[in-house]
């Protein structure tokens, strides 16, 4: 592959795109798409060359996206397209100019804050699989050398990470009924090496018991006639992904529209991870809160996060998850209707070799008509099977690791524990919503 020279004519001249004439986000992304078309590269081949997940690449090349992709992703794509030297610098100039113009037009009036993904891409070594597929991917791409400006940006990003770790008291690990997160591994796959920050910098406090954004909501046990919400219902799964990837942020493209005013409940499983905050946002400015989480003895962490009354999302939008380092991630986003607060939760975990999972050791104070959502992360052993009253959600699987979700609407005199069968090591989170 020869490098693309910087003096090629622009689109109007019949040649390759000239970054110097690009003026909007849409023009910039369409120019990237033109380079992809010229090089005739599939998403699979781009994943091999860049080390980025195919979902991330597809979203970066979506010409309806409202903002530019982070520069590290643009740079990885340009290198995959054969752009080198002065041409790459011109693309960086165009990216910076358009980003600054977008910030000024949006009323920011200055330099936009760096996105969480703006750091050199560190591709995975070995096999990368999509959830539910066994497609073999190629080896990692060498890391690009940092220019002085990039080193300064990286230094600033590290300072920001330090400040973020200092604020983790709003998130954290929750004690569980199944054992101590600090215990010794027992069965299952070996724990992958993962260096965690010092305990003083990363220790988290347990999140407070659930709060309601709407004080008009009835307390547990209240009459169903007083409810202001319609009966809760699952709408669909607008986003999901699972990857063997050592990155710490994920952009999930929205694959089906989300209705404004609905709730999005995000299930996350991080393997061999560290304490620290997990944050979820979307391109419409919605933010999500931790509804419950658990970490098992092998540092596999399962969480539920929720965003209520979200803005309408289209396939031009995306959902970003930022998390501590982990060897793998599983993330599922499910849309529900008829809930606006989390009112109770429970967590538990257990070792491999048993026959069941349950959160019944911790009582969940739910009421008839509440939506109850569960997430179970497992390693090895048999796949979790929920008891009959639960409706199972699509399972995300990577090798022997599974994230299995389910939901139910609580009946009269409810028992809202998540219960089922598995022989795997497991961590389970259940939360009640109304």
C-alpha positions in Angstrom: 0.0 0.0 0.0 1.5 3.3 -1.0 1.0 6.4 1.1 -1.6 8.9 0.0 0.2 12.1 -1.0 -0.8 15.4 0.5 -1.0 17.2 -2.8 -3.8 15.1 -4.3 -6.7 17.2 -5.5 -9.9 17.6 -3.6 -13.2 15.9 -4.4 -14.2 18.6 -6.9 -11.0 17.9 -8.8 -11.9 14.2 -9.2 -9.1 13.0 -6.9 -8.9 11.9 -3.3 -10.4 14.1 -0.5 -8.5 17.2 0.4 -8.8 17.8 4.1 -8.0 21.5 3.7 -11.4 22.1 2.0 -13.5 20.3 4.6 -15.6 22.5 6.8 -18.2 20.4 8.7 -18.4 17.2 10.7 -20.4 15.6 7.9 -17.9 16.6 5.2 -15.0 15.2 7.3 -16.7 11.9 7.9 -17.8 11.6 4.3 -14.2 12.2 3.3 -13.1 9.3 5.6 -15.8 7.1 3.9 -14.5 8.1 0.5 -11.0 6.9 1.5 -12.4 3.7 2.7 -14.2 3.2 -0.6 -11.0 4.0 -2.6 -9.1 1.4 -0.6 -12.0 -1.1 -0.7 -11.5 -2.1 3.0 -14.1 -4.1 4.9 -14.9 -3.4 8.6 -13.2 -6.7 9.4 -10.0 -5.6 7.6 -10.1 -2.2 9.3 -10.5 -3.9 12.7 -7.4 -6.0 11.9 -5.4 -2.9 10.9 -6.5 -0.6 13.6 -7.2 -2.8 16.6 -10.6 -1.0 17.1 -13.9 -2.9 17.5 -16.0 -3.0 14.3 -18.9 -1.2 16.1 -16.5 1.7 17.0 -15.3 1.9 13.4 -18.8 1.8 12.0 -19.9 4.6 14.3 -16.8 6.7 13.5 -17.8 6.5 9.8 -21.4 7.3 10.3 -21.9 10.6 8.4 -25.0 11.4 10.5 -23.0 11.6 13.7 -23.2 15.0 15.5 -19.5 15.3 16.4 -16.1 14.3 15.2 -14.7 11.0 16.3 -11.8 11.3 18.8 -8.5 12.0 17.0 -6.8 8.7 18.0 -9.5 6.8 16.2 -9.4 9.1 13.1 -5.6 8.7 13.1 -5.8 4.9 13.3 -8.3 4.9 10.4 -6.2 7.2 8.3 -3.1 5.1 8.8 -5.2 2.0 7.8 -6.1 4.0 4.6 -2.4 4.6 3.9 -2.2 8.2 4.9 1.3 9.2 6.1 3.6 12.1 6.8 2.4 15.6 5.7 -0.9 14.3 4.6 -1.6 13.0 8.1 -0.7 16.4 9.6 -3.1 18.1 7.2 -5.9 15.8 8.4 -5.1 16.6 12.0 -5.2 20.3 11.2 -8.6 19.9 9.6 -9.9 17.8 12.5 -8.7 20.5 15.0 -10.2 23.3 13.0 -13.6 21.7 12.6 -13.7 20.7 16.2 -13.0 24.2 17.4 -15.6 25.6 14.9 -18.2 23.2 16.2 -17.4 24.2 19.8 -17.8 27.9 19.0 -21.0 27.3 17.1 -22.4 25.4 20.1 -21.6 28.3 22.4 -18.5 26.8 23.9 -16.4 29.7 22.8 -13.1 28.0 23.0 -11.1 24.8 23.1 -13.4 21.8 23.6 -12.5 19.3 26.4 -10.7 16.2 25.2 -13.0 13.2 24.9 -12.2 10.2 27.0 -11.1 8.2 24.0 -8.4 10.7 22.9 -5.3 8.7 23.7 -3.1 6.4 21.5 -5.0 3.3 20.6 -3.6 0.2 22.2 -4.9 -2.7 20.2 -5.5 -6.1 21.7 -3.1 -9.0 21.2 -4.6 -12.3 20.1 -8.2 -12.9 19.1 -11.0 -10.4 19.1 -14.5 -11.7 18.9 -17.9 -10.1 18.4 -20.6 -11.1 20.9 -22.3 -14.3 19.8 -19.8 -15.0 16.9 -16.6 -17.0 16.6 -15.0 -14.9 13.8 -11.2 -15.1 14.0 -9.4 -11.8 14.0 -5.8 -11.0 13.3 -3.0 -9.9 15.5 -2.4 -6.5 17.1 -1.2 -3.4 15.2 2.0 -1.7 16.5 1.4 1.4 18.6 2.1 4.7 16.8 5.0 6.8 18.1 3.8 9.9 20.0 4.6 13.3 18.7 5.5 16.0 21.3 1.9 17.5 21.1 0.5 14.0 21.6 2.7 13.5 24.6 1.4 16.7 26.1 -2.2 15.6 25.5 -1.4 12.2 27.0 0.0 13.9 30.1 -3.1 16.1 30.5 -5.3 13.0 30.1 -3.4 11.2 32.9 -3.9 14.2 35.2 -7.6 14.0 34.4 -7.7 10.3 35.2 -6.0 11.0 38.6 -8.7 13.6 39.3 -11.3 11.1 38.3 -10.0 8.4 40.6 -10.0 10.9 43.5 -13.8 11.3 43.0 -14.8 7.6 43.1 -16.6 7.9 46.4 -19.8 8.4 44.4 -19.4 4.9 42.9 -18.1 1.6 44.3 -18.1 -2.0 45.2 -21.0 -3.5 47.0 -20.6 -6.2 49.6 -22.2 -9.5 48.6 -23.8 -12.5 50.1 -21.7 -15.1 48.3 -18.2 -14.4 49.6 -15.4 -11.8 49.9 -14.1 -10.0 46.8 -10.7 -10.4 48.3 -10.8 -14.2 48.6 -8.7 -16.7 46.7 -9.8 -17.9 43.3 -11.4 -21.3 43.2 -11.9 -22.9 39.8 -12.7 -21.4 36.5 -10.3 -19.7 34.1 -7.1 -18.2 35.5 -7.2 -14.5 36.4 -5.6 -12.4 33.7 -2.8 -10.1 34.9 -4.2 -6.6 35.6 -2.3 -4.0 37.7 -4.7 -2.0 39.8 -4.1 1.5 41.2 -3.1 1.7 44.9 -6.0 1.1 47.2 -6.0 4.6 48.5 -6.5 6.0 45.1 -9.1 3.6 43.9 -11.1 2.4 46.8 -14.8 3.1 46.4 -17.6 3.4 48.8 -20.8 1.5 48.3 -23.4 3.7 46.5 -26.3 4.8 48.7 -29.5 3.0 48.6 -31.6 3.9 45.6 -33.1 7.3 45.3 -36.1 8.5 43.3 -36.0 11.5 40.9 -39.7 11.8 41.4 -41.0 12.3 44.9 -44.6 11.6 43.8 -43.7 7.9 43.4 -45.4 5.7 46.0 -43.4 3.8 48.6 -43.1 0.0 48.4 -46.5 -1.5 49.2 -48.5 1.4 47.9 -51.7 0.9 45.9 -51.2 0.3 42.2 -54.0 2.8 41.6 -51.7 5.5 42.8 -49.0 4.8 40.3 -48.3 7.5 37.8 -46.5 5.2 35.4 -48.0 2.8 32.9 -47.3 -0.9 33.4 -43.5 -1.4 32.8 -42.5 -3.2 29.6 -39.3 -4.1 27.8 -39.0 -2.3 24.5 -35.8 -3.6 22.9 -32.0 -3.7 23.0 -30.7 -0.6 21.1 -27.0 -1.3 21.7 -24.7 -4.1 22.9 -21.1 -5.3 22.5 -18.6 -7.7 23.9 -14.9 -7.6 23.2 -11.5 -9.0 24.3 -10.0 -5.6 24.6 -7.8 -3.8 27.1 -9.2 -0.3 26.4 -11.1 1.6 29.1 -13.8 3.3 27.0 -16.4 2.0 24.6 -18.6 3.8 22.1 -21.7 1.7 21.3 -23.6 2.8 18.2 -27.3 2.9 18.7 -28.7 0.3 16.3 -32.4 1.0 16.8 -34.2 4.3 17.7 -34.9 5.0 21.4 -38.2 6.7 22.3 -37.8 10.0 24.3 -38.9 9.6 27.9 -38.1 5.9 28.2 -35.5 4.4 30.5 -32.3 2.7 29.4 -30.8 0.1 31.8 -27.2 -0.8 31.1 -25.8 -4.2 32.1 -22.0 -4.4 32.3 -19.6 -7.3 33.0 -15.9 -6.5 33.4 -13.4 -9.3 33.8 -10.2 -9.2 35.9 -10.9 -5.5 36.6 -10.0 -3.0 39.2 -12.1 -0.8 41.6 -13.0 2.5 40.2 -15.9 4.4 38.6 -17.9 3.1 35.7 -19.7 6.0 33.9 -22.3 5.9 31.1 -23.3 8.8 28.9 -24.9 9.3 25.5 -24.5 11.8 22.7 -27.7 13.5 23.7 -26.4 14.4 27.2 -28.2 11.8 29.2 -26.3 10.5 32.2 -26.7 7.2 34.1 -26.4 6.2 37.7 -25.2 2.9 39.2 -28.2 0.9 40.4 -26.2 -2.0 41.8 -22.9 -3.9 41.4 -20.9 -6.8 42.7 -17.3 -8.1 42.3 -16.5 -11.7 42.7 -13.3 -13.3 44.1 -11.6 -13.3 40.7 -12.2 -9.6 40.2 -15.0 -10.1 37.7 -17.4 -7.2 38.1 -21.1 -7.0 37.2 -23.1 -3.8 37.2 -26.5 -2.3 36.4 -26.7 1.4 35.6 -29.9 3.3 34.7 -30.9 6.5 32.9 -34.5 7.7 33.2 -36.5 10.0 30.9 -33.7 9.8 28.3 -33.8 11.9 25.1 -34.9 10.4 21.9 -31.9 8.6 20.3 -31.4 7.7 16.6 -28.9 5.5 14.8 -26.7 8.6 14.5 -26.2 8.6 18.3 -24.0 6.5 20.5 -23.6 5.4 24.1 -20.3 5.7 25.8 -19.1 3.6 28.7 -15.9 4.5 30.6 -14.5 1.9 33.0 -11.3 0.8 34.8 -8.9 -1.5 33.0 -10.3 -5.0 32.3 -9.3 -7.9 30.1 -12.8 -8.1 28.5 -16.1 -6.3 28.6 -19.7 -7.3 28.0 -22.2 -4.4 27.7 -25.9 -4.6 27.0 -28.3 -1.6 26.8 -32.0 -2.4 27.2 -34.9 0.1 26.7 -37.8 -0.1 29.2 -41.0 1.8 29.3 -43.0 2.9 32.4 -40.2 3.4 35.1 -38.5 6.5 36.4 -36.6 5.5 39.5 -34.7 2.7 41.1 -36.1 1.7 44.5 -34.2 -1.3 45.7 -31.3 -3.6 44.9 -29.4 -6.7 46.0 -26.1 -8.3 45.0 -24.5 -11.7 45.6 -21.7 -13.9 44.2 -20.6 -17.5 44.4 -17.8 -19.9 43.5 -17.8 -22.5 40.7 -18.9 -26.0 41.4 -22.3 -25.1 42.8 -25.7 -25.7 41.2 -27.5 -22.4 41.6 -27.3 -18.6 41.9 -29.5 -16.4 44.1 -29.7 -12.9 45.6 -32.2 -14.1 48.2 -29.8 -13.5 51.1 -30.5 -9.8 50.7 -34.2 -8.8 50.6 -35.3 -6.6 47.8 -38.1 -4.2 49.0 -40.3 -4.2 45.8 -44.0 -3.9 45.3 -46.5 -5.4 42.9 -46.1 -3.8 39.5 -42.4 -2.9 39.9 -40.0 -3.8 37.1 -37.3 -6.1 38.4 -34.1 -6.4 36.2 -31.2 -8.8 36.9 -27.8 -9.3 35.4 -25.6 -12.3 36.1 -22.0 -12.5 35.0 -20.4 -16.0 34.9 -17.1 -17.6 34.1 -16.9 -21.3 32.9 -19.5 -23.8 33.9 -23.1 -24.0 32.6 -24.9 -21.0 31.3 -27.2 -19.3 33.9 -30.9 -20.3 33.6 -33.4 -18.0 35.4 -36.4 -19.4 37.2 -39.6 -19.6 35.3 -41.1 -16.3 36.3 -38.3 -14.4 34.6 -38.1 -13.3 30.9 -34.6 -13.9 29.6 -32.8 -11.2 27.6 -30.2 -11.9 24.9 -27.0 -13.4 26.3 -23.6 -11.8 25.5 -20.8 -14.4 25.4 -17.0 -14.3 25.0 -15.3 -17.7 25.3 -16.4 -19.1 28.7 -17.6 -15.7 29.9 -21.3 -14.8 29.8 -23.5 -11.8 30.7 -27.0 -13.1 31.2 -29.9 -10.6 31.8 -33.6 -11.0 32.6 -36.6 -9.0 33.8 -40.0 -9.5 35.3 -42.9 -7.4 36.5 -43.4 -8.1 40.2 -46.7 -9.8 41.1 -48.7 -9.3 44.3 -46.8 -10.4 47.4 -43.7 -10.4 45.3 -40.3 -12.1 46.0 -37.9 -10.1 43.9 -34.8 -12.2 44.3 -32.9 -13.3 41.1 -32.7 -17.1 41.3 -31.7 -19.7 38.8 -29.2 -22.5 38.1 -25.5 -22.5 37.0 -22.4 -24.4 37.9 -20.2 -21.4 37.0 -18.5 -18.9 39.2 -21.1 -16.1 39.3 -21.9 -12.5 40.3 -25.5 -11.4 40.3 -27.2 -8.0 40.6 -30.9 -7.3 40.8 -32.7 -4.0 41.0 -36.3 -2.9 41.3 -37.6 0.0 39.3 -40.9 1.9 39.3 
